[in-house]
Amino acid sequence: MPPLIEEVLLNLFFIILALLIAPIWLEERRISDRSKAILKTFSIGICIVFCMMFPIQTTNGFVFDLRQVAIWIGGLYGGAFSTLFLAMITIIYRMMIGGTEGIIVTIIITTIQIIVCLFFYKKFQTHLSSKQRITTITALSVGTAVLTIILSHIWMNDERQLIRMLSTYFSAQPLTAFLGSYITEAIQKHSDLRRRIIRAEKIEVVGHLAASISHEVRNPLTVSRGFMQLLLQSERVNYKDRQYIQIAIEEIDRAEAIITDYLTFAKPAPEHVERLNVKTEIERVIDILRPLANMSSIEIQAFLLPFAVKGERQKFQQCLLNVMKNAIEAMPNGGTLRINVSIDKDYVLIHISDTGVGMTKEQIERLGEPYFTTKGTKGTGLGMMVVYRIVETMKGDLFIHSEVGQGTDVYMYFPSYYKSDVEKSSKRSVEQVSC
């Protein structure tokens, strides 16, 4: 095997080792997601060092290897910390190798990678599909490979070396970028599928529990509430006792609300499926939540279109109510709640965003688990679990993006009742509702 091919395959081996072995090993470890991200970044950093230790070729002070691919993948998937750490490792180790011209080229290319990753990684992670992310990394790798060859040719006047670069380095870098990003996407899909399976198993347990005890518990609660209402109407009860009775009634109502959430899992399939006007249903939920929003000095901005989806009215309203109520409660000091309805291919997209306290990545991943809540003692941990189940039964998808201190965005996709809604959307005006 020619030495150049061996060097390319060795660099490829280092990158695959960092992108494949480390994430799979960390997946089985019970450590925080932040710690996992840091360890993945360190593994890619080690990969970069090894790529430069065993380069594809060295000539006239230049070291050619596949480290740019590792920076693109690590920076765009890992974020700001990964970008800066990997760039620092690259520049420091390249200076240790030596070669003024090669160091200058490395600093220029790495600086470009830093700028692109820092300004683009959020959009890369949240707005691009899996195929688009793979294509983006491959295209960026082609771009930096071309720029590297151009800058190197300024100092390197050896046409023979230039031909060798074009035949090996230029072809190896985009191929490695494609393979590396494909592996990363496959691992992420596997991880997401694993989390969904675990969540589904937990929800199934809750569903069986709901089916067995919910009705039996609700009946005595209803009787107890009725007698307490009679006591509340009695003239013999003093003011202080009335307060106690009112508190007891409120707690019974709270218990019944929890049971209602449980019953969502006892009967996951919609009973009365009908055509629902998304605009009308959201306006009804806004009317219900308007007093709560006003109490917290929250402005509601709704940009609605009358698209139609298929589902059960009560459960669809409950889904919207839970998400919007969470958004309002996340803004105790006031803010803005925005609801937007649009069409994305054959799906109706409901985008609900707030300017509240936000959530960490770990909290987002645990949303929908039984009894997990970010509200402390004020939450039951069932609201978002209900939302996930309702969206699932309506054959939709739910995505959440949030950052601490910057608010939360919830994206709910539901199949459009009529595919022609997409064509009609251009003829409909956007209506705004404010509170």
Stockholm file with secondary structure:
# STOCKHOLM 1.0

chainA/1-435         MPPLIEEVLLNLFFIILALLIAPIWLEERRISDRSKAILKTFSIGICIVFCMMFPIQTTNGFVFDLRQVAIWIGGLYGGAFSTLFLAMITIIYRMMIGGTEGIIVTIIITTIQIIVCLFFYKKFQTHLSSKQRITTITALSVGTAVLTIILSHIWMNDERQLIRMLSTYFSAQPLTAFLGSYITEAIQKHSDLRRRIIRAEKIEVVGHLAASISHEVRNPLTVSRGFMQLLLQSERVNYKDRQYIQIAIEEIDRAEAIITDYLTFAKPAPEHVERLNVKTEIERVIDILRPLANMSSIEIQAFLLPFAVKGERQKFQQCLLNVMKNAIEAMPNGGTLRINVSIDKDYVLIHISDTGVGMTKEQIERLGEPYFTTKGTKGTGLGMMVVYRIVETMKGDLFIHSEVGQGTDVYMYFPSYYKSDVEKSSKRSVEQVSC
#=GR chainA/1-435 SS CCHHHHHHHHHHHHHHIIIIIHHHHHHTSCCCHHHHHHHHHHHHHHHHHHHHHSCSEEETTEEECSHHHHHHHHHHHHCHHHHHHHHHHHHHHHHHHCCHHHHHHHHHHHHHHHHHHHHHHHHHHHTSCHHHHHHHHHHHHHHHHHHHHHHHHHHCCCHHHHHHHHHTHHHHHHHHHHHHHHHHHHHHHHHHHHHHHHHHHHHHHHHHHHHHHHHHHHHHHHHHHHHHHHHHHCTTSCHHHHHHHHHHHHHHHHHHHHHHHHHHHHSCSCSSCEEEEHHHHHHHHHHHHHHHHHHTTEEEEEEECCCEEEECHHHHHHHHHHHHHHHHHTCTTCEEEEEEEEEETTEEEEEEECCSCCCCHHHHHHTTSTTCCSSGGGCCSCHHHHHHHHHHHTTCEEEEEEETTTEEEEEEEEEBSCTTHHHHGGGSCCEEEEC
#=GC SS_cons         CCHHHHHHHHHHHHHHIIIIIHHHHHHTSCCCHHHHHHHHHHHHHHHHHHHHHSCSEEETTEEECSHHHHHHHHHHHHCHHHHHHHHHHHHHHHHHHCCHHHHHHHHHHHHHHHHHHHHHHHHHHHTSCHHHHHHHHHHHHHHHHHHHHHHHHHHCCCHHHHHHHHHTHHHHHHHHHHHHHHHHHHHHHHHHHHHHHHHHHHHHHHHHHHHHHHHHHHHHHHHHHHHHHHHHHCTTSCHHHHHHHHHHHHHHHHHHHHHHHHHHHHSCSCSSCEEEEHHHHHHHHHHHHHHHHHHTTEEEEEEECCCEEEECHHHHHHHHHHHHHHHHHTCTTCEEEEEEEEEETTEEEEEEECCSCCCCHHHHHHTTSTTCCSSGGGCCSCHHHHHHHHHHHTTCEEEEEEETTTEEEEEEEEEBSCTTHHHHGGGSCCEEEEC
//
